[in-house]
Amino acid sequence: MSTPVLLAAGNATSEHRPLIIALFGAFVIATLVITVWAGRQTRSAADFYAGGRQFTGFQNGLAISGDYMSAASFLGIAGAIALFGYDGFLYSIGFLVAWLVALLLVAEPLRNSGRFTMGDVLAYRMRQRPVRTAAGTSTIVVSIFYLLAQMAGAGVLVSLLLGITSDGGKIAIVALVGVLMIVYVTIGGMKGTTWVQMVKAVLLIAGTLLITFLILLKFDFNLSDLLGAAATNSGKGQAFLEPGLKYGVSATSKLDFLSLGIALVLGTAGLPHILIRFYTVPTAKAARKSVNWAIGIIGAFYLMTIVLGFGAAALLKNSDIVASNKAGNTAAPLAALEVGGGAGSTGGAILLAVISAVAFATILAVVAGLTLASSSSFAHDIYANVIRRGKATEKEEVRAARWATVLIGVVSIALGALARDLNVAGLVALAFAVAASANLPTILYSLFWKRFTTQGALWSIYGGLVSAVVLVLFSPVVSGKPTSMFKDVDFYWFPLENPGLVSIPLGFLLGWLGSILSKEEPDKGKYAELEVKSLTGVGAH
């Protein structure tokens, strides 16, 4: 592509814009129909929060995949690989390995121990009001960080397709996604969200498989030729295929890589929108089965992102990818345009439209899951059990969740507009770091350490949460660099782009320290009950 890619993509899609808009519209209408249908079956709090626990292991595994394979996976990872080669590929590995931690440590015990949220598990053996407040606060903050990435991805994607270059236009797109996600959650609850995620997972796998096949076809299914072409075309040569292009340039960047790796591997097991999915199945066996299905589907997908990223590097100029989006978020759609016949071709325009519509579907499904997790935690933990002290009716609880959805949607739109030029994989890594710092230590201590106390839980959640958020605010992600959220100001003092290296150990340390220094005597009887319940499923809801 000799012209700047944004212009080329705009020209390629201008004459096919009605088709593009029709594809986007078709998906939005189809998902709204599913949502309304599911909404009519949502009658109780269990229906709204957990889909009535009616989903099979396979269905939930598909929905987990739909929840997990976000805009970061499809757009961010492909972009990171296209720009940084081997170092970008580390995102694929980190996101995949993280599932083993989720399967081995939390999937089954959490399903057995809780009812709707992480707060249920903590409140079983701790003082209810303080730990539910902390769990609800942490869930909302993590979800908003994750929502930022999806909103940024939506702005980039739709503006590329529709030729929108103005900041106002991109912000309007972010607002549209926010409004749709509010509609999905308030009407459909968990049932509607789960069906949307299942449909989206099938579409995403099919679309990614098609582009992977076409890229490999260009190189006669010879991976060595593909990697060689990517290295040559990147202008970096052999260094493109070796570690160090992004994370090996200095001691700080090496530490940043270590921080990123820890956050990715440990973060999944603390992500609220993934944790609540374990409550939608009827048994612990189904929870295990759903994670096994998710690992298989997600594993296949991440293998294909490697071909997408290196394929984009082989087929597109590095300068053209950056010209379209500084963080590389448009590399995968532009690779689709190229393998479909290139700029100006009907095949290229159609393929770009299909893949972008699939990516847009991805964003809508994930933001719905995130919003549901945070609004459920607010309504169930904070409103029903803290504000109303357990006296709220199911109807009042669900109504509170719907109002919380609207508020969280508005906040996400505002922050997503600010984050529209950041790499979405990097933004998701921040959410992983916050989840691993605040949620994971508390969940593991609560499930597996009998001396854990309410004070330990509060120190762990608030300490991990505050340290992670403060370090992010004063990092290069927010200010001081051309790729920062506020590039014209400089107030960063924390050198790493991901806080996990500091905030995750701190979360574990504070949980231990708070418990050791606490004057509260742990309820060993309650711990014994929780241990039996978490390991066997006896008495699980």
Secondary structure, DSSP 8 states (H G I E B T S, - for coil): --S-HHHHHHHHHHTTHHHHHHHHHHHHHHHHHHHHHHHHT--SHHHHHHGGG---HHHHHHHHHHHHS-HIIIIIIHHHHHHHTHHHHHHHHHHHHHHHHIIIIIIHHHHHH-SSSHHHHHHTTS-HHHHHHHHHHHHHHHHHHHHHHHHHHHHHHHHHHHT--SHHHHHHHHHHHHHHHHHHHHHHHHHHHHHHHHHHHHHHHHHHHHHHHHHHHHTTT-HHHHHHHHHHHHTSGGGGGSTTTTTSSSHHHHHHHHHHHHHHHHHGGG-HHHHGGGGGSSSHHHHHHHHHHHHHHHHHHHHHHHHHHHHHHHHS-HHHHHHH-TT-TTHHHHHHHHHTT-TT-HHHHHHHHHHHHHHHHHHHHHHHHHHHHHHHHIIIIIIIIIISTT---HHHHHHHHHHHHHHHHHHHHHHHHHTTTS-HHHHHHHHHHHHHHHHHHHHHHHHH-TT--HHHHHHHHHHHHHHHHHHHHTSTTTBSSTTSSBTT--------S--HHHHHHHHHHHHHHHHHH--S---HHHHHHHHHHHHH-TT--
